[in-house]
Structures are given as C-alpha cells and as structure tokens.
Amino acid sequence: MNRYPLLILTLIILLNCKNQSNLVNDAVHINNDLRAKINQILLNKKATVGISIIGNNGKDTISFHGDSRFPMQSVFKFHIALAVLSEIDKGNLSLNQEIVVSKEDLLPKDFWSPLRDENPNGGSFTIEKLIQYSVSQSDNTACDVLIKLIGTPKTVEEYFKKNTIQDLQITFNEKDMQAKWENMFQNWTTPKAASQTMKIFYENEDNLLSKSSFDFFWKTNKETTTGAKRIKGKLPEGTIVAHKTGWSGTNKETGITAAVNNIGIVFLPNGQHFFISVFVSESKEDFDTNERIIADIAKVSYDYFNGQKSNN
C-alpha cells in the first residue's frame, strides 16, 4: 500500500483545519475590536442600550442586551407595513385601493401626523399612500388606519410569530399606546429579533414578500425622513439607509426617556450591507446624546464593515 496519498490527504486536512481556525480567530479578533469601540461609546452613558448588528453576509454578529425587551414605539410601523403587504400579496387588499379616512379617524394635535396636518378634514387615500405616510414619515393616524384595516395590533403580532419571529409583542395601536406611559412597554421586541426581522424580509428566501411588495417596502424605508441624526447621522453623505425610527418622549416626572430607537439596513460602497438595531432606553441623557449614541455606533460599524472584503 502506497502511504503517500494518505500522507497528502492528512496534510490537506490539517491545513484546512488551520485555515478554519485562523478564520475563527480573525472573526473573534474583529468582533472584539468592534465590541471594544462600542463599549467606549457606551462608557458613562446613563442609559440602557440594546444593540444587534449582523454583517459580512451574516458571518459577523454582535449584540449588547440582544435578548432583552425594549419598547418599540414607532418601530412597530415597520412591522405593521409588512403585515399589510402580506394581505396585499394574498389578494385581500391592493396598494391602489382607496381607504376613506374620516375627520373622526384623525388623531388629536398632540399626535405626530403629517396626514392630519395636510388634510384637516380627512380624505381618501390609497393603501400605498398610507404605508408611505406611516413608514417614511412615521405618521400616527396612518398607522392606526392600517392596523384597523387588517384587524388589531395582535393580528400584526401573530403574523410575525407565524414567520419565525417570536420575540415581540404588539398590544396597542398608537392612540392607545400613548394614552398611558406604561402602555408602550406592552409593545416590545428584542434587538436580535429586530435585526433578524430585517434580515428575513430583506433576503426574502421564503418569498414572504412578492417582488412588487419587496421593491415598494424597501424603497419606502429608504425614503424615511425621521431620525436623520441617528443611524444616518455620522455616515458619509449619500449613504443609503433603509430604516425606521421610534421615540417615546421624556417622562416629565422622572426625566427618563424610555425609547430612542432606530433599526435599519446600511448599504456600503463595497457592495455589501449590514443590519443594525439600536434601542436606547431608560435614559437620563438628553435627546441629542441619545441620538448621538446611535449615530456613533452606526459609524464604527460602517467603518468596520466597509473595510471588509467579501468572503463569498
């Protein structure tokens, strides 16, 4: 028996094992480097910050308080739009379907609602327009109209739980969520679940969205006008980000801000992208500092992932 083929095979296996070990060690080193930079950003901040980042084609994942529950606030409008689009793809609704929004449907002046401000007597709007108002402009009136169109807040929650996302709860619409401070904590998700939701619906491997719904949804998220100083805040001008924001306001009695949130996909010049979810909660910092925390985390993540070569 010739021993040389066996020896060559053994050497190949050993070399492959070494290469795999080097890749693992490199990934650990890189993740630790990015983690250290994020830790520096969070140092001495009087806030609980939940973070989940998925990049480098899913090979790099980092989280801080990734499995903890954070109030979503308007981030849930991202989820509501997806649940509505699911009904459209089933043929139960259509994007160009007109929905009458009466004056009684308009939320009061203390609710953020460009739709109401532009249409003080209500009007008729396509579902497409309502989704654009709700996601791109974070409109509260449009949000509640969309929920009612497909059922209740629990209808939205059940849609995601049927599609592998378990770590979320959606109990209230915007009107009821803002009725009491404590109500917002009944609409929650985890940073890991938020990033996983984006990943599932962007990669769309299970065809949860038709091509037309996929194109419309992600275009609408790229057109988001809120939160310019959060994920996008310190990124190079022109960076494309598909994202959704949320904000609780500050409790006047305690001085605590329960939620300054931003989840999104950042598209890089090197042709890659990364998913990032940041939830700033229980914060005693001012609003600008809360936004800057998100911007700083997004920037160090951008610098890291933009410097990576594709491993495909």
N, C-alpha and C positions, 0 to 999 in steps of 0.2 A: 504493500500500500504506500502510495506517494504522500508523504507528510506535508509537502509544500503547499498544496491547495488549502489544506486545513489550517496551516500557519497563516497564510494570506487572509483567509476568512476571519481568523481570530483577530488579526491586526486591524482589519476593516471595522469589525465590531467595536474594538477598543477605541479606535479613532472616532467613530460615530458617537460613542458614549461620552468621550471627552468633549466633542463639539457640542453635544446636547447640554453637558454640564456647564460649558462656557456660556451658552445662550442663557441658561437659567441664572447663572451668576451675574451676567451682564444685566438681565432684566431686574434682578433683585437690586443691583447697584443703582440702576437708573431710577427704579421706583423709590428707593431710599433717598436718592438725591432730590427728586421732585417732592417727596413727602417732607424732607427737611426744609425745603423752600416754603412749602405751605405752612408748616409748623411755625416758621419765622413770621409769616403774615398774621397768624392767629395769636402770636405771643402777646400777652397782656390785654387782649381784647375781652371786653366784658359782654360776652355773647356765647351762645352755643351754636356752633356752625356744623351743619351736616353737609357732607360732600361725597359725590360719587363721580368718578371720571373713568371713561372707557375709551382707549385709543389704540393706535398702532394695530388696526384691524382686529381689535378685541384682545390683543396679546398683553396689553398693559391695563391693569385696573387698580385704582386707588380709591379708598374711601375713608372718611372720618365720620363717626356716628352713622355709618351707612345703613344700619338696620333699625335706627331709632325713628320714631314717628314725629313728623313735622307738619304743622298746619300748612295746607296748600295755598289758601287764599285763591287768587285768580289763576294760579297754575292749573286749577281744575278745568278751566275753559279749554285747555289743550285736550283734555280727556273727553269733554262734552262734544267737541267738534268731531272727534274720531267716532264716537258713538252715533252721532247723527249721520256721518258719512257711511257708516255700516248700514244704516237703514236705507240710505240712497242706493247703495250697491245692491241691496236686496230687492230694489224696485218699489219699496214702500213710500219713498219720497223722491223728489228730484231737486237738483240745485236751482233750477229756474222756477220752481214752484213759488207762487206768491203767498205770503202769510200776512194777514191783517194784524197790525199792532195798534190796538186802540189807545186812546188817551189814558184809560184806566190801567193799561199794561205798563205805562211808563213809570219807572221808579222815581222816587222823590229827588229833589235837588241835591240832597246830601250824598247821593249815589253818583259815582262816575258814569256818565252816559252821554257820549257824543251823539248817539242816535236821538236821544230825547232833546238835546240842545238844538240839534238841526231840524227836528220835527216835533215841535211842542204839542201838536195836536195828534200825533201818531201818524200812521200811514200804512202803505202796503209795501212789503219788502220781499225780495227773493230769499230763499234759504242761503244761497251763495252770499248775498249781501249781509245777512245776519251773522254768518260764520266769520266773515271778514271784520265786521264790527266787533264781534266777541273776542276773536283771537288777536287780530292785528292792533286793535285799539282798546282791548280789554273792557269792552262795553258791558255794563251790568244788566241793562234792560234786555239786550240781545241775548245774553247768556241765559236769562230766566225764560225767555220765549222759546229758545232752543230746547231747554230741558223739558218744558211742558209739551213740546211737540212730539217727543218720543216717550214721555211717561213722567218719571220722577227722578230725583237725584240717585235713588237706589237702582234705577234702570241703567244708569251710566256705570255705577259700581259693578253691577252684575255682568255687564258686557266685558269688562276687563278681567274679572275673575274667571270668566269662561275662556279667556285667552291668555292664561298662564300668569297674569299679574295679580298676585294675592295680597300684597302689602299696600293696600289703600282702602280708604273708607270715604264715601261721599254721602252725607246725610242731609245737607241743606243746600238750597239754591242761594243765590246771592242775597236776596231780600231777607231770608230767614237767617242766613249765616251772620249778617251784620246787625241782626236785631239784638243780640247779646254777645258780649266779648267772648264768653266761654264757648259759644257755638262754633267758632272757627276751628276749635280743636277736634271737632267731630268730622271735619273734612281733612283727612291727613293722608300722607304717603311717606315712604322712606326714600332717602336719596338713591339707594341702589335700585329700588323699584322704578323711580322716575327715569333714571338713565336706561334701565332695561326696557321700559315702555318705548322710549325714543328709538332704541336700537331695533326692537322688534318691528315697529311700524316704518322705520326708515329702510331697513334691509328687506322687509316685506316678503320674507321667504315663504310664508304660509298664505300669501295673497289675501291678507286681511283687508287690503285696500285695492280697488280696481286701479288701473293706470290713470284714469282721469281723476279719481278721488285722490290718489297719491300725489299727482302733479299739483292739483289745486291746494291740497292741505299744506304741503311743504312750501309752496310759493307764498301762501298766506302767512306762515310762520316767519319766512324771510322778510316779510313786509311789516313785521311788528314795529310799532313806533314807540312803545313804552320801554323804560329801562335802558335808555341809551348809555347810562353811566355804570351799568352792571357788567354783564359778560363782555359787551362790546366796548366798554369804557376806555380800556388801555390797549386795545388791539390796533394794529395798523389800519389806517383809513382805507375803507373799501373792503375790509374783511367781511365775507358773507356769513351771517349767523342766522339760523332758523331757531327762534326761541320764544318762550312765554314767561311772563313775569307774574309776580304776586306781591301784595303788600297789605299789611294789617292796619297801618296807622299805629300811633303810640297811645298806650293807656294813660290817661291824664292823671289818674290816681297813683299809679306805681312808677310811671316814667319808663315802662318797659315796652319795647316793640316786639311783638310776637312773631312777625314774619316779614322779612325782606328776601324774596326768592327770585331765582332765575334758573330755568333749565333750557338747554339748547344744544344744537349741533354747530360746531365751529368748522368751517371749511378752510383748508390750508392751501398755501401756494404750491406745496409739493404734491397736490392731488389727493391727499388724504383728508380725513376729518376726525374729530373726536367728539364724544358725547360728554356733557358736563352738567351736573345738577348741584346747585348750591342753595342751601336753606339757612338763612341767618335768623336765629330765634332767641327768645328770652334776652334780648339785647338791651343794654343800658347805654350803648353808644348812640351818637346822633345819626340822623338819616344818611348824611354824606359818608360817614365812616362805614356804616353798614353796606352801602353801595360799593364803596372802595374795597372792602374785603372781597366781594365777589369779583370785581374788576382785577384785583391783584392776583387772585387765584387763577382766573382765566388767562391772564398774561403769562404767568410762569408755565402754565400748561401748554399754551400756544408755543412758547419758545422751545419747550421740550419736544413736543410732537412735530413741530415744523423742522426740527433738526434731525428727525429720524428718517432713515431710508426705509422704503417699503420692504418687508420681509416676504412678500409674495414671490 
